[in-house]
Amino acid sequence: MAELLPHADWTAREDLTILTDTLGSDNARYVGGAVRDTLLGLPVKDIDMATPLLPTAVIERLDRAGIRSVPTGIEHGTVTAVLSGGPVEITTLRHDVSTDGRRATVAFASDWREDAARRDFTINALYADPSTLEVSDWFGGLADLAARRVRFIGDARQRIREDHLRILRYFRFQARFGSRPADDEAESACAELASTLKGLSRERIGMEMMNLLGLPDPAPTISRMAELGVTAQVLPEAHPEMLETLVEHERAQAVAPDPLRRLAALLPPDPALAEQVASRFRLSTAQKKRLANAAARQGPPGEARALAYHLGRSEALDRLLIAGADVTPLQSWQVPRFPLKGGEIVARGINAGPEVARTLRALENRWVTEGFPDRARVLEMLEEVLT
């Protein structure tokens, strides 16, 4: 008996029914993450469709139905249908003509199995008929999904040679969906071909690593990557044991995962090195600054609210959690503003200039030390200083 996709909120969307009717029921299949995650009972964020129709035909049909289309990746066969319930990417069936490990030259196809065969993992090559919700599975993806097994389609080494980034994608999917022990062939291929990651852009590697670090618990996977020699190719500075400790602290204090904080935990306390890694991963200026700030940790982090006031809330959380300190004082607490201006000191007879700045700074430090009292107390402090 054929496997059916369980009914979910998204499968009942009226705009998807209209889209299917527009393309033709024989010309549309849900594919990839939406199918996989629905089978696992997980929430679905993005919906992708596959079709044997050429992109030009897809656009024509959408236009006739009054559905706005965006040629988001038309050279690779992808057109985005803008629907009321959210965008849907529609991609023409394809097969690879040539690959070099970084990019692929593709040709359009008309065979569903041929399209499935070019995908990376069996659990990502599941298609579902929008009308009947019947699932098509040519490579054992349903069994792998049930066993929580992440497995390459066909020969693992060949799939990696086609796209070297699949090594990191494998470990990300293993961290999210996999169980232990992992697939021997997949791990062996990743270890053997780890050096090919050096041929990829640092930005692609950085994005994939940050996606991995943002998962609930990437620590066991990062440790396994280190054992297999993969981490040495993309982040040789990493200390996986520090990430495991941070994840434990996050869980114990019910703090949401943060990939940048996890990256900081992997790195030694060296701001210059942190900036180098941030540049290598093409992180933003703000992310680079935060990473370097976390790397500037030396000794106990200090009082939580004072740290948040001086560094910022995210930066304080980074240092506190990496150190295993209590972050309870920051819950439901907003960083306040110092309730005194330099002009008020000048108005009390202090000449404008360095003396005002020194007085203001001393009062601010007392205010922080006393736990951010109200303005009335700050004015009392000012009187004490002036008298």
C-alpha positions as YAML, in Angstrom:
chain: A
units: angstrom
residues:
- id: 1
  name: MET
  ca: [0.00, 0.00, 0.00]
- id: 2
  name: ALA
  ca: [1.34, 3.42, -0.97]
- id: 3
  name: GLU
  ca: [2.49, 5.75, 1.77]
- id: 4
  name: LEU
  ca: [0.38, 8.89, 2.11]
- id: 5
  name: LEU
  ca: [1.51, 12.28, 3.30]
- id: 6
  name: PRO
  ca: [-0.29, 13.06, 6.57]
- id: 7
  name: HIS
  ca: [-2.77, 15.89, 6.41]
- id: 8
  name: ALA
  ca: [-1.31, 19.13, 7.75]
- id: 9
  name: ASP
  ca: [-2.43, 22.73, 7.80]
- id: 10
  name: TRP
  ca: [-0.38, 23.58, 4.75]
- id: 11
  name: THR
  ca: [-1.69, 20.67, 2.66]
- id: 12
  name: ALA
  ca: [-5.21, 22.10, 3.02]
- id: 13
  name: ARG
  ca: [-4.28, 25.56, 1.74]
- id: 14
  name: GLU
  ca: [-6.73, 26.73, -0.89]
- id: 15
  name: ASP
  ca: [-4.08, 28.70, -2.77]
- id: 16
  name: LEU
  ca: [-2.02, 25.51, -3.20]
- id: 17
  name: THR
  ca: [-5.06, 23.75, -4.68]
- id: 18
  name: ILE
  ca: [-5.44, 26.62, -7.15]
- id: 19
  name: LEU
  ca: [-1.73, 26.40, -7.99]
- id: 20
  name: THR
  ca: [-1.97, 22.65, -8.60]
- id: 21
  name: ASP
  ca: [-5.00, 23.14, -10.86]
- id: 22
  name: THR
  ca: [-3.11, 25.87, -12.72]
- id: 23
  name: LEU
  ca: [-0.10, 23.65, -13.42]
- id: 24
  name: GLY
  ca: [-2.20, 20.52, -13.95]
- id: 25
  name: SER
  ca: [-2.41, 17.68, -11.46]
- id: 26
  name: ASP
  ca: [0.02, 15.57, -13.50]
- id: 27
  name: ASN
  ca: [2.53, 18.41, -13.61]
- id: 28
  name: ALA
  ca: [3.01, 19.13, -9.92]
- id: 29
  name: ARG
  ca: [4.53, 17.31, -6.96]
- id: 30
  name: TYR
  ca: [5.56, 18.56, -3.54]
- id: 31
  name: VAL
  ca: [9.19, 17.70, -2.93]
- id: 32
  name: GLY
  ca: [11.98, 17.92, -0.40]
- id: 33
  name: GLY
  ca: [11.75, 19.48, 3.03]
- id: 34
  name: ALA
  ca: [7.98, 20.00, 3.13]
- id: 35
  name: VAL
  ca: [7.40, 16.30, 2.45]
- id: 36
  name: ARG
  ca: [10.15, 15.11, 4.78]
- id: 37
  name: ASP
  ca: [9.17, 17.33, 7.69]
- id: 38
  name: THR
  ca: [5.45, 16.56, 7.37]
- id: 39
  name: LEU
  ca: [6.21, 12.84, 7.51]
- id: 40
  name: LEU
  ca: [8.17, 13.52, 10.70]
- id: 41
  name: GLY
  ca: [5.40, 15.63, 12.20]
- id: 42
  name: LEU
  ca: [7.55, 18.76, 12.14]
- id: 43
  name: PRO
  ca: [6.40, 22.28, 11.21]
- id: 44
  name: VAL
  ca: [6.90, 23.22, 7.57]
- id: 45
  name: LYS
  ca: [8.44, 26.56, 6.65]
- id: 46
  name: ASP
  ca: [9.04, 26.42, 2.91]
- id: 47
  name: ILE
  ca: [7.11, 24.59, 0.22]
- id: 48
  name: ASP
  ca: [8.79, 23.46, -3.00]
- id: 49
  name: MET
  ca: [7.22, 21.92, -6.05]
- id: 50
  name: ALA
  ca: [8.71, 19.99, -8.95]
- id: 51
  name: THR
  ca: [7.23, 19.92, -12.43]
- id: 52
  name: PRO
  ca: [8.04, 18.55, -15.88]
- id: 53
  name: LEU
  ca: [6.86, 21.86, -17.37]
- id: 54
  name: LEU
  ca: [9.55, 24.19, -18.68]
- id: 55
  name: PRO
  ca: [9.96, 27.48, -16.80]
- id: 56
  name: THR
  ca: [8.41, 29.47, -19.64]
- id: 57
  name: ALA
  ca: [5.34, 27.24, -19.55]
- id: 58
  name: VAL
  ca: [5.10, 27.63, -15.78]
- id: 59
  name: ILE
  ca: [5.19, 31.42, -16.07]
- id: 60
  name: GLU
  ca: [2.59, 31.40, -18.84]
- id: 61
  name: ARG
  ca: [0.19, 29.29, -16.81]
- id: 62
  name: LEU
  ca: [0.67, 31.40, -13.71]
- id: 63
  name: ASP
  ca: [0.07, 34.58, -15.70]
- id: 64
  name: ARG
  ca: [-3.14, 33.23, -17.19]
- id: 65
  name: ALA
  ca: [-4.37, 32.36, -13.69]
- id: 66
  name: GLY
  ca: [-3.50, 35.80, -12.36]
- id: 67
  name: ILE
  ca: [-0.75, 34.41, -10.09]
- id: 68
  name: ARG
  ca: [2.32, 36.61, -9.80]
- id: 69
  name: SER
  ca: [5.57, 34.86, -10.64]
- id: 70
  name: VAL
  ca: [9.19, 35.75, -9.94]
- id: 71
  name: PRO
  ca: [12.02, 34.15, -11.99]
- id: 72
  name: THR
  ca: [14.17, 33.57, -8.90]
- id: 73
  name: GLY
  ca: [16.47, 30.99, -10.49]
- id: 74
  name: ILE
  ca: [15.13, 30.60, -13.99]
- id: 75
  name: GLU
  ca: [18.51, 29.58, -15.44]
- id: 76
  name: HIS
  ca: [18.25, 26.50, -13.22]
- id: 77
  name: GLY
  ca: [14.54, 26.08, -13.82]
- id: 78
  name: THR
  ca: [13.12, 27.76, -10.69]
- id: 79
  name: VAL
  ca: [10.14, 30.09, -10.71]
- id: 80
  name: THR
  ca: [8.53, 31.39, -7.51]
- id: 81
  name: ALA
  ca: [4.74, 31.62, -7.37]
- id: 82
  name: VAL
  ca: [3.67, 34.40, -5.01]
- id: 83
  name: LEU
  ca: [0.59, 33.08, -3.19]
- id: 84
  name: SER
  ca: [-1.54, 34.51, -0.42]
- id: 85
  name: GLY
  ca: [-0.38, 31.82, 2.00]
- id: 86
  name: GLY
  ca: [3.30, 32.24, 1.16]
- id: 87
  name: PRO
  ca: [5.64, 31.79, -1.81]
- id: 88
  name: VAL
  ca: [6.16, 28.42, -3.48]
- id: 89
  name: GLU
  ca: [9.28, 27.59, -5.52]
- id: 90
  name: ILE
  ca: [8.47, 25.58, -8.64]
- id: 91
  name: THR
  ca: [11.45, 23.90, -10.30]
- id: 92
  name: THR
  ca: [11.52, 22.04, -13.57]
- id: 93
  name: LEU
  ca: [12.74, 18.44, -13.40]
- id: 94
  name: ARG
  ca: [16.47, 18.29, -14.08]
- id: 95
  name: HIS
  ca: [19.46, 16.07, -14.54]
- id: 96
  name: ASP
  ca: [23.13, 16.98, -14.22]
- id: 97
  name: VAL
  ca: [25.12, 17.42, -17.41]
- id: 98
  name: SER
  ca: [28.43, 18.22, -15.71]
- id: 99
  name: THR
  ca: [29.67, 19.06, -12.21]
- id: 100
  name: ASP
  ca: [32.97, 20.26, -10.78]
- id: 101
  name: GLY
  ca: [32.31, 20.11, -7.06]
- id: 102
  name: ARG
  ca: [31.30, 23.75, -6.85]
- id: 103
  name: ARG
  ca: [28.57, 24.19, -9.45]
- id: 104
  name: ALA
  ca: [26.54, 22.04, -11.79]
- id: 105
  name: THR
  ca: [25.44, 22.42, -15.37]
- id: 106
  name: VAL
  ca: [21.93, 21.00, -15.65]
- id: 107
  name: ALA
  ca: [19.50, 20.10, -18.39]
- id: 108
  name: PHE
  ca: [15.74, 19.93, -18.05]
- id: 109
  name: ALA
  ca: [14.17, 16.49, -17.84]
- id: 110
  name: SER
  ca: [10.73, 14.94, -17.91]
- id: 111
  name: ASP
  ca: [11.25, 11.91, -15.68]
- id: 112
  name: TRP
  ca: [10.49, 12.19, -11.96]
- id: 113
  name: ARG
  ca: [12.94, 9.47, -10.95]
- id: 114
  name: GLU
  ca: [15.73, 11.12, -12.93]
- id: 115
  name: ASP
  ca: [15.13, 14.34, -11.02]
- id: 116
  name: ALA
  ca: [15.13, 12.47, -7.71]
- id: 117
  name: ALA
  ca: [18.40, 10.74, -8.58]
- id: 118
  name: ARG
  ca: [20.33, 14.03, -8.71]
- id: 119
  name: ARG
  ca: [19.34, 15.03, -5.16]
- id: 120
  name: ASP
  ca: [21.70, 14.58, -2.24]
- id: 121
  name: PHE
  ca: [20.04, 12.36, 0.40]
- id: 122
  name: THR
  ca: [17.30, 9.76, 0.21]
- id: 123
  name: ILE
  ca: [15.18, 11.62, 2.77]
- id: 124
  name: ASN
  ca: [15.22, 14.70, 0.51]
- id: 125
  name: ALA
  ca: [14.12, 12.78, -2.59]
- id: 126
  name: LEU
  ca: [10.53, 12.18, -1.52]
- id: 127
  name: TYR
  ca: [7.73, 13.55, -3.71]
- id: 128
  name: ALA
  ca: [4.04, 13.86, -2.88]
- id: 129
  name: ASP
  ca: [1.06, 14.21, -5.22]
- id: 130
  name: PRO
  ca: [-0.87, 17.34, -4.13]
- id: 131
  name: SER
  ca: [-4.19, 15.76, -5.12]
- id: 132
  name: THR
  ca: [-3.86, 12.32, -3.51]
- id: 133
  name: LEU
  ca: [-0.95, 13.01, -1.08]
- id: 134
  name: GLU
  ca: [0.61, 9.74, -2.29]
- id: 135
  name: VAL
  ca: [4.36, 9.71, -1.67]
- id: 136
  name: SER
  ca: [6.80, 8.61, -4.38]
- id: 137
  name: ASP
  ca: [10.05, 7.11, -3.09]
- id: 138
  name: TRP
  ca: [12.62, 5.61, -5.47]
- id: 139
  name: PHE
  ca: [15.64, 5.31, -3.16]
- id: 140
  name: GLY
  ca: [14.42, 4.09, 0.21]
- id: 141
  name: GLY
  ca: [13.92, 7.50, 1.75]
- id: 142
  name: LEU
  ca: [10.86, 6.45, 3.73]
- id: 143
  name: ALA
  ca: [12.74, 3.60, 5.41]
- id: 144
  name: ASP
  ca: [15.68, 5.89, 6.11]
- id: 145
  name: LEU
  ca: [13.37, 8.49, 7.58]
- id: 146
  name: ALA
  ca: [11.80, 5.87, 9.86]
- id: 147
  name: ALA
  ca: [15.26, 4.72, 10.95]
- id: 148
  name: ARG
  ca: [16.56, 8.29, 11.33]
- id: 149
  name: ARG
  ca: [19.30, 7.43, 8.86]
- id: 150
  name: VAL
  ca: [20.93, 10.08, 6.65]
- id: 151
  name: ARG
  ca: [22.17, 8.35, 3.51]
- id: 152
  name: PHE
  ca: [23.44, 9.62, 0.18]
- id: 153
  name: ILE
  ca: [21.58, 8.59, -2.96]
- id: 154
  name: GLY
  ca: [23.72, 6.13, -4.87]
- id: 155
  name: ASP
  ca: [27.49, 6.29, -4.44]
- id: 156
  name: ALA
  ca: [28.35, 8.69, -1.61]
- id: 157
  name: ARG
  ca: [31.77, 9.61, -3.04]
- id: 158
  name: GLN
  ca: [30.32, 10.43, -6.42]
- id: 159
  name: ARG
  ca: [27.65, 12.63, -4.86]
- id: 160
  name: ILE
  ca: [30.29, 14.54, -2.92]
- id: 161
  name: ARG
  ca: [32.49, 14.95, -5.98]
- id: 162
  name: GLU
  ca: [29.49, 16.55, -7.71]
- id: 163
  name: ASP
  ca: [29.13, 19.11, -4.92]
- id: 164
  name: HIS
  ca: [31.73, 19.30, -2.15]
- id: 165
  name: LEU
  ca: [29.37, 21.25, 0.10]
- id: 166
  name: ARG
  ca: [27.38, 18.04, 0.52]
- id: 167
  name: ILE
  ca: [29.93, 17.02, 3.15]
- id: 168
  name: LEU
  ca: [28.78, 19.82, 5.44]
- id: 169
  name: ARG
  ca: [25.16, 19.33, 4.43]
- id: 170
  name: TYR
  ca: [25.48, 15.68, 5.43]
- id: 171
  name: PHE
  ca: [26.59, 16.62, 8.94]
- id: 172
  name: ARG
  ca: [23.89, 19.27, 9.27]
- id: 173
  name: PHE
  ca: [21.22, 16.75, 8.32]
- id: 174
  name: GLN
  ca: [22.83, 14.17, 10.60]
- id: 175
  name: ALA
  ca: [22.63, 16.64, 13.49]
- id: 176
  name: ARG
  ca: [19.00, 17.43, 12.74]
- id: 177
  name: PHE
  ca: [17.55, 14.08, 11.68]
- id: 178
  name: GLY
  ca: [20.13, 11.37, 12.19]
- id: 179
  name: SER
  ca: [20.69, 8.82, 14.90]
- id: 180
  name: ARG
  ca: [23.75, 6.84, 15.96]
- id: 181
  name: PRO
  ca: [25.42, 4.88, 14.62]
- id: 182
  name: ALA
  ca: [25.56, 6.94, 11.44]
- id: 183
  name: ASP
  ca: [25.76, 5.55, 7.92]
- id: 184
  name: ASP
  ca: [29.25, 4.06, 7.52]
- id: 185
  name: GLU
  ca: [29.52, 4.78, 3.80]
- id: 186
  name: ALA
  ca: [28.50, 8.40, 4.25]
- id: 187
  name: GLU
  ca: [31.02, 9.03, 7.03]
- id: 188
  name: SER
  ca: [33.80, 7.22, 5.19]
- id: 189
  name: ALA
  ca: [33.19, 9.28, 2.04]
- id: 190
  name: CYS
  ca: [33.10, 12.55, 4.00]
- id: 191
  name: ALA
  ca: [36.39, 11.72, 5.74]
- id: 192
  name: GLU
  ca: [38.09, 10.64, 2.51]
- id: 193
  name: LEU
  ca: [37.04, 13.74, 0.57]
- id: 194
  name: ALA
  ca: [37.19, 16.32, 3.38]
- id: 195
  name: SER
  ca: [40.08, 18.15, 1.72]
- id: 196
  name: THR
  ca: [37.82, 19.04, -1.24]
- id: 197
  name: LEU
  ca: [36.07, 21.55, 1.03]
- id: 198
  name: LYS
  ca: [39.06, 23.85, 0.52]
- id: 199
  name: GLY
  ca: [37.87, 24.45, -3.03]
- id: 200
  name: LEU
  ca: [34.63, 26.06, -1.88]
- id: 201
  name: SER
  ca: [34.04, 29.72, -1.14]
- id: 202
  name: ARG
  ca: [34.47, 30.65, 2.49]
- id: 203
  name: GLU
  ca: [31.02, 32.25, 2.42]
- id: 204
  name: ARG
  ca: [29.30, 28.98, 1.48]
- id: 205
  name: ILE
  ca: [31.19, 27.15, 4.18]
- id: 206
  name: GLY
  ca: [30.37, 29.85, 6.72]
- id: 207
  name: MET
  ca: [26.65, 29.74, 5.93]
- id: 208
  name: GLU
  ca: [26.54, 25.96, 6.23]
- id: 209
  name: MET
  ca: [28.48, 25.96, 9.50]
- id: 210
  name: MET
  ca: [26.23, 28.62, 11.00]
- id: 211
  name: ASN
  ca: [23.16, 26.62, 9.97]
- id: 212
  name: LEU
  ca: [24.63, 23.58, 11.69]
- id: 213
  name: LEU
  ca: [25.52, 25.51, 14.85]
- id: 214
  name: GLY
  ca: [21.98, 26.90, 15.06]
- id: 215
  name: LEU
  ca: [20.44, 23.43, 15.53]
- id: 216
  name: PRO
  ca: [19.29, 22.34, 19.01]
- id: 217
  name: ASP
  ca: [22.39, 20.24, 19.77]
- id: 218
  name: PRO
  ca: [25.18, 20.22, 17.18]
- id: 219
  name: ALA
  ca: [27.88, 19.29, 19.70]
- id: 220
  name: PRO
  ca: [28.01, 15.50, 19.05]
- id: 221
  name: THR
  ca: [28.10, 16.13, 15.30]
- id: 222
  name: ILE
  ca: [30.87, 18.72, 15.57]
- id: 223
  name: SER
  ca: [32.88, 16.26, 17.68]
- id: 224
  name: ARG
  ca: [32.38, 13.55, 15.07]
- id: 225
  name: MET
  ca: [33.44, 15.96, 12.32]
- id: 226
  name: ALA
  ca: [36.63, 16.59, 14.27]
- id: 227
  name: GLU
  ca: [37.28, 12.84, 14.63]
- id: 228
  name: LEU
  ca: [36.85, 12.36, 10.88]
- id: 229
  name: GLY
  ca: [39.15, 15.27, 9.99]
- id: 230
  name: VAL
  ca: [36.40, 17.44, 8.53]
- id: 231
  name: THR
  ca: [36.50, 20.24, 11.11]
- id: 232
  name: ALA
  ca: [40.23, 20.67, 10.49]
- id: 233
  name: GLN
  ca: [39.42, 21.68, 6.91]
- id: 234
  name: VAL
  ca: [36.87, 24.38, 7.73]
- id: 235
  name: LEU
  ca: [37.57, 25.47, 11.32]
- id: 236
  name: PRO
  ca: [40.94, 24.11, 12.50]
- id: 237
  name: GLU
  ca: [40.83, 26.40, 15.55]
- id: 238
  name: ALA
  ca: [37.76, 24.61, 16.96]
- id: 239
  name: HIS
  ca: [37.63, 23.02, 20.42]
- id: 240
  name: PRO
  ca: [34.50, 20.81, 20.28]
- id: 241
  name: GLU
  ca: [34.44, 20.10, 24.02]
- id: 242
  name: MET
  ca: [33.73, 23.79, 24.73]
- id: 243
  name: LEU
  ca: [30.65, 23.66, 22.51]
- id: 244
  name: GLU
  ca: [29.30, 20.66, 24.41]
- id: 245
  name: THR
  ca: [29.64, 22.58, 27.68]
- id: 246
  name: LEU
  ca: [27.91, 25.66, 26.27]
- id: 247
  name: VAL
  ca: [24.96, 23.63, 24.97]
- id: 248
  name: GLU
  ca: [24.55, 22.13, 28.45]
- id: 249
  name: HIS
  ca: [24.51, 25.60, 29.99]
- id: 250
  name: GLU
  ca: [21.98, 26.87, 27.44]
- id: 251
  name: ARG
  ca: [19.68, 23.94, 28.13]
- id: 252
  name: ALA
  ca: [19.98, 24.22, 31.90]
- id: 253
  name: GLN
  ca: [18.97, 27.88, 31.77]
- id: 254
  name: ALA
  ca: [16.39, 27.56, 28.96]
- id: 255
  name: VAL
  ca: [18.26, 29.91, 26.64]
- id: 256
  name: ALA
  ca: [17.56, 29.59, 22.90]
- id: 257
  name: PRO
  ca: [20.38, 28.34, 20.66]
- id: 258
  name: ASP
  ca: [22.50, 31.00, 19.03]
- id: 259
  name: PRO
  ca: [24.92, 29.99, 16.24]
- id: 260
  name: LEU
  ca: [27.25, 32.95, 16.77]
- id: 261
  name: ARG
  ca: [27.56, 32.18, 20.51]
- id: 262
  name: ARG
  ca: [28.25, 28.52, 19.65]
- id: 263
  name: LEU
  ca: [30.95, 29.59, 17.19]
- id: 264
  name: ALA
  ca: [32.48, 31.78, 19.91]
- id: 265
  name: ALA
  ca: [32.54, 28.81, 22.28]
- id: 266
  name: LEU
  ca: [34.40, 26.72, 19.72]
- id: 267
  name: LEU
  ca: [37.14, 29.33, 19.46]
- id: 268
  name: PRO
  ca: [39.87, 30.09, 22.02]
- id: 269
  name: PRO
  ca: [39.71, 33.44, 23.89]
- id: 270
  name: ASP
  ca: [41.63, 35.35, 21.23]
- id: 271
  name: PRO
  ca: [39.86, 38.41, 19.72]
- id: 272
  name: ALA
  ca: [42.27, 38.68, 16.78]
- id: 273
  name: LEU
  ca: [41.67, 35.05, 15.86]
- id: 274
  name: ALA
  ca: [37.90, 35.53, 16.23]
- id: 275
  name: GLU
  ca: [38.03, 38.42, 13.77]
- id: 276
  name: GLN
  ca: [39.97, 36.28, 11.31]
- id: 277
  name: VAL
  ca: [37.34, 33.53, 11.51]
- id: 278
  name: ALA
  ca: [34.54, 36.08, 11.10]
- id: 279
  name: SER
  ca: [36.22, 37.43, 7.97]
- id: 280
  name: ARG
  ca: [36.79, 33.92, 6.65]
- id: 281
  name: PHE
  ca: [33.10, 33.06, 7.11]
- id: 282
  name: ARG
  ca: [32.06, 36.41, 5.61]
- id: 283
  name: LEU
  ca: [30.13, 37.42, 8.72]
- id: 284
  name: SER
  ca: [28.70, 40.92, 9.02]
- id: 285
  name: THR
  ca: [30.54, 43.73, 10.79]
- id: 286
  name: ALA
  ca: [28.19, 43.47, 13.76]
- id: 287
  name: GLN
  ca: [28.70, 39.70, 13.96]
- id: 288
  name: LYS
  ca: [32.48, 40.11, 13.77]
- id: 289
  name: LYS
  ca: [32.39, 42.63, 16.62]
- id: 290
  name: ARG
  ca: [30.25, 40.36, 18.77]
- id: 291
  name: LEU
  ca: [32.45, 37.33, 18.09]
- id: 292
  name: ALA
  ca: [35.58, 39.28, 19.03]
- id: 293
  name: ASN
  ca: [33.82, 40.53, 22.16]
- id: 294
  name: ALA
  ca: [33.07, 36.97, 23.24]
- id: 295
  name: ALA
  ca: [36.69, 36.03, 22.54]
- id: 296
  name: ALA
  ca: [37.89, 38.82, 24.84]
- id: 297
  name: ARG
  ca: [36.66, 36.84, 27.84]
- id: 298
  name: GLN
  ca: [39.24, 36.52, 30.61]
- id: 299
  name: GLY
  ca: [38.39, 35.05, 33.99]
- id: 300
  name: PRO
  ca: [34.94, 35.27, 35.62]
- id: 301
  name: PRO
  ca: [32.51, 37.39, 33.55]
- id: 302
  name: GLY
  ca: [31.34, 39.52, 36.47]
- id: 303
  name: GLU
  ca: [27.87, 40.69, 37.53]
- id: 304
  name: ALA
  ca: [25.32, 39.96, 34.81]
- id: 305
  name: ARG
  ca: [23.49, 43.27, 34.61]
- id: 306
  name: ALA
  ca: [26.64, 45.35, 34.81]
- id: 307
  name: LEU
  ca: [28.11, 43.25, 32.01]
- id: 308
  name: ALA
  ca: [24.98, 43.74, 29.88]
- id: 309
  name: TYR
  ca: [25.07, 47.49, 30.47]
- id: 310
  name: HIS
  ca: [28.70, 47.85, 29.41]
- id: 311
  name: LEU
  ca: [28.76, 45.32, 26.56]
- id: 312
  name: GLY
  ca: [25.16, 44.80, 25.44]
- id: 313
  name: ARG
  ca: [22.63, 42.11, 26.23]
- id: 314
  name: SER
  ca: [23.69, 39.55, 23.57]
- id: 315
  name: GLU
  ca: [27.35, 40.06, 24.35]
- id: 316
  name: ALA
  ca: [26.72, 39.57, 28.07]
- id: 317
  name: LEU
  ca: [24.76, 36.38, 27.43]
- id: 318
  name: ASP
  ca: [27.64, 35.09, 25.32]
- id: 319
  name: ARG
  ca: [30.22, 35.56, 28.04]
- id: 320
  name: LEU
  ca: [27.98, 34.39, 30.89]
- id: 321
  name: LEU
  ca: [26.84, 31.20, 29.17]
- id: 322
  name: ILE
  ca: [30.28, 30.28, 27.87]
- id: 323
  name: ALA
  ca: [31.53, 30.67, 31.45]
- id: 324
  name: GLY
  ca: [28.58, 28.72, 32.85]
- id: 325
  name: ALA
  ca: [27.40, 31.69, 34.90]
- id: 326
  name: ASP
  ca: [23.80, 32.48, 35.92]
- id: 327
  name: VAL
  ca: [21.83, 34.53, 33.36]
- id: 328
  name: THR
  ca: [18.64, 34.76, 35.45]
- id: 329
  name: PRO
  ca: [19.26, 38.46, 36.28]
- id: 330
  name: LEU
  ca: [18.91, 39.30, 32.57]
- id: 331
  name: GLN
  ca: [15.53, 37.63, 32.12]
- id: 332
  name: SER
  ca: [12.76, 40.20, 31.55]
- id: 333
  name: TRP
  ca: [15.29, 42.98, 32.22]
- id: 334
  name: GLN
  ca: [15.91, 45.81, 29.80]
- id: 335
  name: VAL
  ca: [19.23, 47.64, 29.81]
- id: 336
  name: PRO
  ca: [18.45, 51.11, 31.28]
- id: 337
  name: ARG
  ca: [19.85, 54.50, 30.31]
- id: 338
  name: PHE
  ca: [21.91, 56.51, 32.75]
- id: 339
  name: PRO
  ca: [19.45, 59.19, 33.99]
- id: 340
  name: LEU
  ca: [21.86, 62.13, 34.07]
- id: 341
  name: LYS
  ca: [23.31, 64.42, 31.38]
- id: 342
  name: GLY
  ca: [26.54, 66.35, 31.36]
- id: 343
  name: GLY
  ca: [24.65, 69.63, 31.06]
- id: 344
  name: GLU
  ca: [23.12, 69.09, 34.47]
- id: 345
  name: ILE
  ca: [26.59, 68.92, 35.98]
- id: 346
  name: VAL
  ca: [27.63, 72.09, 34.16]
- id: 347
  name: ALA
  ca: [24.49, 73.78, 35.53]
- id: 348
  name: ARG
  ca: [25.73, 72.99, 39.04]
- id: 349
  name: GLY
  ca: [28.89, 75.04, 38.54]
- id: 350
  name: ILE
  ca: [31.39, 72.60, 37.04]
- id: 351
  name: ASN
  ca: [33.13, 74.09, 34.00]
- id: 352
  name: ALA
  ca: [32.45, 72.24, 30.75]
- id: 353
  name: GLY
  ca: [35.34, 70.02, 29.74]
- id: 354
  name: PRO
  ca: [37.27, 67.03, 31.09]
- id: 355
  name: GLU
  ca: [36.09, 67.53, 34.66]
- id: 356
  name: VAL
  ca: [32.45, 67.12, 33.61]
- id: 357
  name: ALA
  ca: [33.30, 63.92, 31.72]
- id: 358
  name: ARG
  ca: [35.20, 62.52, 34.71]
- id: 359
  name: THR
  ca: [32.37, 63.37, 37.09]
- id: 360
  name: LEU
  ca: [29.76, 61.87, 34.79]
- id: 361
  name: ARG
  ca: [31.80, 58.69, 34.37]
- id: 362
  name: ALA
  ca: [32.34, 58.33, 38.13]
- id: 363
  name: LEU
  ca: [28.63, 58.78, 38.82]
- id: 364
  name: GLU
  ca: [27.71, 56.29, 36.12]
- id: 365
  name: ASN
  ca: [30.08, 53.70, 37.59]
- id: 366
  name: ARG
  ca: [28.54, 54.20, 41.06]
- id: 367
  name: TRP
  ca: [25.06, 53.92, 39.54]
- id: 368
  name: VAL
  ca: [25.96, 50.57, 37.93]
- id: 369
  name: THR
  ca: [27.63, 49.30, 41.11]
- id: 370
  name: GLU
  ca: [24.52, 50.16, 43.17]
- id: 371
  name: GLY
  ca: [22.31, 48.19, 40.80]
- id: 372
  name: PHE
  ca: [20.88, 50.99, 38.58]
- id: 373
  name: PRO
  ca: [18.89, 53.01, 41.17]
- id: 374
  name: ASP
  ca: [16.37, 55.66, 40.07]
- id: 375
  name: ARG
  ca: [17.10, 59.27, 39.13]
- id: 376
  name: ALA
  ca: [16.47, 60.55, 42.65]
- id: 377
  name: ARG
  ca: [19.35, 58.43, 43.94]
- id: 378
  name: VAL
  ca: [21.60, 59.62, 41.08]
- id: 379
  name: LEU
  ca: [20.91, 63.24, 42.05]
- id: 380
  name: GLU
  ca: [21.84, 62.36, 45.64]
- id: 381
  name: MET
  ca: [25.13, 60.96, 44.33]
- id: 382
  name: LEU
  ca: [25.72, 64.18, 42.41]
- id: 383
  name: GLU
  ca: [25.20, 66.21, 45.57]
- id: 384
  name: GLU
  ca: [27.69, 64.00, 47.40]
- id: 385
  name: VAL
  ca: [30.27, 64.53, 44.71]
- id: 386
  name: LEU
  ca: [29.77, 68.30, 44.58]
- id: 387
  name: THR
  ca: [29.94, 68.78, 48.34]
...
